[in-house]
């Protein structure tokens, strides 16, 4: 899903239109719903991946694939509390990058 959104946003830019903004079901940055710049999110995720690959993968699984914390924990073989902590810190990192 992430790649589909990124490809679509890049196509929009190639056509010299303004950046594509989408609103996703679960707001990555908190409770307020607002348009999301997909290319900026991709850049922020790349930055997060350079810092901590597992946290970036958690964001992808939770945000783009829609997995729950428990399902994500099973994928990584860690406790759901670990996923919750990493999810929170990842959201804070991304929020800082997207502002």
N, CA and C of each residue as an Amber inpcrd file, in Angstrom:
protein
   297
   0.8270000  -1.1900000   0.0000000   0.0000000   0.0000000   0.0000000
   0.8710000   1.2530000   0.0000000   1.9410000   1.2180000   0.7990000
   2.8380000   2.3740000   0.8530000   3.3680000   2.6880000  -0.5340000
   3.8230000   1.6830000  -1.2510000   4.4130000   1.9060000  -2.5660000
   3.3790000   2.4230000  -3.5620000   2.1470000   1.9590000  -3.4630000
   1.0750000   2.4350000  -4.3410000   0.8420000   3.9240000  -4.1220000
   0.7780000   4.3380000  -2.8550000   0.5660000   5.7500000  -2.5460000
   1.7390000   6.6140000  -3.0090000   2.9450000   6.1150000  -2.8140000
   4.1320000   6.8680000  -3.2230000   4.1920000   6.9970000  -4.7390000
   3.9470000   5.8970000  -5.4430000   3.9490000   5.9410000  -6.9070000
   2.9000000   6.9130000  -7.4390000   1.7380000   6.9020000  -6.8360000
   0.6680000   7.8060000  -7.2530000   1.0690000   9.2660000  -7.0270000
   1.6690000   9.5400000  -5.8740000   2.0970000  10.9110000  -5.5700000
   3.1980000  11.3580000  -6.5330000   4.1050000  10.4660000  -6.8350000
   5.1760000  10.8090000  -7.7850000   4.6170000  11.0770000  -9.1770000
   3.6270000  10.3080000  -9.5820000   2.9890000  10.5200000 -10.8790000
   2.3130000  11.8850000 -10.9220000   1.6760000  12.2400000  -9.8240000
   1.0370000  13.5560000  -9.7470000   2.0750000  14.6600000  -9.9410000
   3.2260000  14.5190000  -9.2960000   4.2780000  15.5250000  -9.4430000
   4.8280000  15.5450000 -10.8620000   4.9510000  14.3860000 -11.4570000
   5.4630000  14.3100000 -12.8280000   4.5260000  15.0060000 -13.8060000
   3.2510000  14.9760000 -13.5020000   2.2600000  15.6310000 -14.3520000
   2.1370000  17.1180000 -14.0370000   3.0440000  17.6190000 -13.2190000
   3.0930000  19.0300000 -12.8270000   1.8230000  19.4940000 -12.1390000
   1.2500000  18.5890000 -11.3960000   0.1190000  18.9440000 -10.5370000
   0.6620000  19.1320000  -9.1310000  -0.1480000  19.6260000  -8.2350000
   0.3060000  19.7660000  -6.8620000   0.4050000  18.3950000  -6.2100000
   1.1440000  18.3240000  -5.1310000   1.3610000  17.0590000  -4.4280000
   0.0460000  16.4330000  -4.0170000   0.0060000  15.1230000  -4.1110000
  -1.1870000  14.3930000  -3.7090000  -1.2540000  14.3300000  -2.1920000
  -2.3820000  14.6730000  -1.6600000  -2.5950000  14.5610000  -0.2310000
  -3.7370000  13.5850000  -0.0190000  -3.5440000  12.6510000   0.8940000
  -4.5720000  11.6670000   1.1910000  -4.8140000  11.6560000   2.6830000
  -6.0080000  11.3210000   3.0480000  -6.3350000  11.1310000   4.4490000
  -6.5180000   9.6470000   4.6430000  -5.7730000   9.0660000   5.5540000
  -5.8370000   7.6370000   5.7850000  -6.7380000   7.3400000   6.9800000
  -7.2240000   6.1180000   7.0630000  -8.1530000   5.7260000   8.1150000
  -7.6110000   6.0020000   9.5020000  -6.4100000   5.5370000   9.7980000
  -5.8180000   5.7580000  11.1060000  -4.8060000   6.8710000  10.9860000
  -5.0520000   7.9560000  11.6840000  -4.1400000   9.0890000  11.5980000
  -2.8480000   8.7430000  12.3120000  -1.7770000   8.7520000  11.5870000
  -0.4700000   8.3930000  12.1010000  -0.0250000   9.3340000  13.2100000
  -0.4390000  10.5590000  13.1370000   0.1180000  11.5780000  14.0180000
  -0.7550000  11.9320000  15.2060000  -1.8060000  11.2090000  15.4640000
  -2.6440000  11.4990000  16.6080000  -4.1070000  11.3790000  16.2700000
  -4.9480000  12.0650000  17.0380000  -6.3850000  11.9340000  16.8510000
  -6.9350000  12.8730000  15.7840000  -6.2650000  13.9700000  15.5150000
  -6.7840000  14.9130000  14.5200000  -6.5740000  14.3540000  13.1140000
  -7.5710000  14.4960000  12.2760000  -7.4700000  14.0330000  10.8890000
  -7.0790000  15.2290000  10.0260000  -6.0730000  15.0150000   9.1890000
  -5.6370000  16.0620000   8.2840000  -5.0060000  15.4090000   7.0720000
  -4.9320000  16.1190000   5.9640000  -4.3040000  15.5410000   4.7660000
  -2.8480000  15.1860000   5.0450000  -2.3880000  14.1430000   4.4060000
  -1.0410000  13.6590000   4.6320000  -0.2610000  13.7130000   3.3290000
   0.9100000  14.3110000   3.3510000   1.7790000  14.3680000   2.1880000
   2.5240000  13.0350000   2.1180000   2.1470000  12.2090000   1.1770000
   2.6800000  10.8540000   1.0800000   4.1870000  10.8610000   0.8250000
   4.6670000  11.7720000  -0.0060000   6.1030000  11.8240000  -0.2830000
   6.8900000  12.2530000   0.9530000   6.3460000  13.1820000   1.7300000
   7.0150000  13.5920000   2.9670000   7.0270000  12.4410000   3.9700000
   5.9240000  11.6870000   4.0340000   5.8740000  10.5270000   4.9160000
   6.8990000   9.4890000   4.4860000   7.0200000   9.2450000   3.2010000
   8.0060000   8.2840000   2.7080000   9.4210000   8.7050000   3.0940000
   9.7380000   9.9820000   2.9410000  11.0600000  10.4920000   3.3150000
  11.2930000  10.3090000   4.8100000  10.2810000  10.6120000   5.6160000
  10.4040000  10.4520000   7.0640000  10.6040000   8.9840000   7.4370000
   9.9080000   8.0820000   6.7470000  10.0860000   6.6490000   7.0110000
  11.4820000   6.1830000   6.6070000  12.0160000   6.7240000   5.5310000
  13.3880000   6.3960000   5.1390000  14.3740000   6.8660000   6.2080000
  14.1390000   8.0690000   6.7640000  14.9840000   8.5720000   7.8450000
  14.8950000   7.6620000   9.0690000  13.6800000   7.2540000   9.4180000
  13.4780000   6.3550000  10.5550000  14.1660000   5.0190000  10.3090000
  14.1100000   4.5360000   9.0960000  14.7440000   3.2660000   8.7530000
  16.2490000   3.3170000   8.9490000  16.8460000   4.4770000   8.6710000
  18.2830000   4.6260000   8.8840000  18.6250000   4.6030000  10.3770000
  17.6980000   5.0780000  11.2030000  17.9160000   5.0980000  12.6500000
  17.6190000   3.7210000  13.2490000  16.4720000   3.1310000  12.8730000
  16.0440000   1.8500000  13.4450000  15.1210000   1.1420000  12.4560000
  15.6520000   0.1540000  11.7900000  14.9060000  -0.5750000  10.7530000
  13.6430000  -1.2360000  11.3090000  13.7390000  -1.8200000  12.5040000
  12.5680000  -2.5010000  13.0650000  11.4310000  -1.5260000  13.3420000
  11.7300000  -0.3530000  13.8650000  10.6810000   0.6410000  14.1130000
  10.0230000   1.0760000  12.8080000  10.8030000   1.2160000  11.7570000
  10.2350000   1.5830000  10.4570000   9.3120000   0.4780000   9.9470000
   9.7090000  -0.7690000  10.1160000   8.8710000  -1.9000000   9.6950000
   7.5860000  -1.9640000  10.5190000   7.6800000  -1.6290000  11.8070000
   6.4800000  -1.6060000  12.6480000   5.4970000  -0.5730000  12.1160000
   5.9910000   0.5950000  11.7600000   5.1160000   1.6260000  11.1890000
   4.4670000   1.1170000   9.9120000   5.2350000   0.4990000   9.0440000
   4.6780000  -0.0170000   7.7940000   3.5880000  -1.0520000   8.0560000
   3.8440000  -1.9650000   8.9710000   2.8620000  -3.0040000   9.2490000
   1.6060000  -2.4510000   9.9190000   1.7890000  -1.5290000  10.8690000
   0.6370000  -0.9620000  11.5740000  -0.1340000   0.0120000  10.6890000
   0.5760000   0.9160000  10.0430000  -0.0590000   2.0140000   9.3120000
  -0.5360000   1.6000000   7.9280000   0.3090000   0.9200000   7.1710000
  -0.0420000   0.5840000   5.7990000  -0.7360000  -0.7620000   5.6650000
  -0.3170000  -1.7440000   6.4500000  -0.9250000  -3.0740000   6.3450000
  -2.1110000  -3.2420000   7.2940000  -2.2320000  -2.3500000   8.2810000
  -3.3690000  -2.3980000   9.1830000  -3.2940000  -3.4790000  10.2500000
  -2.1020000  -3.9870000  10.5380000  -1.9630000  -5.0050000  11.5710000
  -2.1360000  -4.3850000  12.9480000  -2.6650000  -5.1720000  13.8720000
  -2.7890000  -4.7290000  15.2610000  -1.4250000  -4.8410000  15.9370000
  -1.3250000  -4.3070000  17.1420000  -0.0660000  -4.4260000  17.8900000
   0.2540000  -5.8910000  18.1560000  -0.7650000  -6.6760000  18.4750000
  -0.5540000  -8.0980000  18.7590000  -0.0620000  -8.8350000  17.5080000
  -0.6730000  -8.5510000  16.3680000  -0.2580000  -9.1910000  15.1170000
   1.1620000  -8.7830000  14.7380000   1.4810000  -7.5200000  14.9310000
   2.8290000  -7.0300000  14.6370000   3.8460000  -7.6820000  15.5630000
   3.4820000  -7.8320000  16.8350000   4.3750000  -8.4860000  17.7950000
   4.6710000  -9.9180000  17.3720000   3.6710000 -10.6100000  16.8590000
   3.8820000 -11.9840000  16.3790000   4.8650000 -12.0220000  15.2110000
   4.7680000 -11.0570000  14.3170000   5.6710000 -11.0100000  13.1660000
   7.1190000 -10.8960000  13.6310000   7.3670000 -10.0620000  14.6390000
   8.7300000  -9.8070000  15.1110000   9.1650000 -10.7330000  16.2400000
   8.2180000 -11.4730000  16.8030000   8.5670000 -12.3580000  17.9140000
   8.9000000 -11.6110000  19.1880000   8.2000000 -10.5020000  19.4160000
   8.3950000  -9.7000000  20.6260000   7.0490000  -9.5360000  21.3160000
   7.0550000  -8.9440000  22.5030000   5.7980000  -8.7240000  23.2150000
   5.0260000  -7.5610000  22.5900000   3.7260000  -7.5700000  22.8160000
   2.9070000  -6.4800000  22.2780000   3.2620000  -5.1530000  22.9520000
   3.7150000  -5.1880000  24.2080000   4.1440000  -3.9540000  24.8910000
   5.3560000  -3.3430000  24.1860000   6.2610000  -4.1770000  23.7100000
   7.4250000  -3.6810000  22.9670000   6.9740000  -2.9790000  21.7000000
   6.0180000  -3.5760000  21.0070000   5.4970000  -2.9620000  19.7800000
   4.8150000  -1.6410000  20.1090000   4.0280000  -1.6130000  21.1780000
   3.3410000  -0.3690000  21.5650000   4.3520000   0.7300000  21.8500000
   5.4120000   0.4180000  22.5970000   6.4530000   1.4250000  22.9030000
   7.1380000   1.9120000  21.6290000   7.5050000   0.9790000  20.7550000
   8.1860000   1.3670000  19.5250000   7.2520000   2.1240000  18.5870000
   5.9790000   1.7700000  18.5560000   4.9830000   2.4640000  17.7430000
   4.8570000   3.9100000  18.1980000   4.7770000   4.1050000  19.5200000
   4.6590000   5.4730000  20.0560000   5.8950000   6.3100000  19.7400000
   7.0670000   5.7350000  19.9540000   8.2870000   6.5060000  19.6960000
   8.4580000   6.7720000  18.2000000   8.0270000   5.8360000  17.3810000
   8.1070000   6.0290000  15.9230000   7.1660000   7.1340000  15.4680000
   5.9610000   7.1570000  16.0130000   5.0180000   8.2290000  15.6650000
   5.5830000   9.5850000  16.0520000   6.2140000   9.6730000  17.2250000
   6.8050000  10.9330000  17.6540000   7.9290000  11.3490000  16.7090000
   8.7570000  10.4000000  16.3040000   9.8500000  10.6790000  15.3610000
   9.2830000  11.2050000  14.0500000   8.2610000  10.5320000  13.5330000
   7.6640000  10.9310000  12.2490000   6.9770000  12.2860000  12.3510000
   6.2960000  12.5230000  13.4490000   5.6480000  13.8190000  13.6510000
   6.6680000  14.9440000  13.6050000   7.7850000  14.7330000  14.2620000
   8.8480000  15.7370000  14.2580000   9.3580000  15.9820000  12.8450000
   9.5320000  14.9330000  12.0640000  10.0340000  15.0560000  10.6950000
   9.0140000  15.6990000   9.7530000   7.7300000  15.4750000  10.0050000
   6.6930000  15.9750000   9.1060000   6.2900000  17.4190000   9.3970000
   6.7140000  17.9460000  10.5040000   6.3680000  19.3450000  10.8180000
   7.2700000  20.3130000  10.1620000
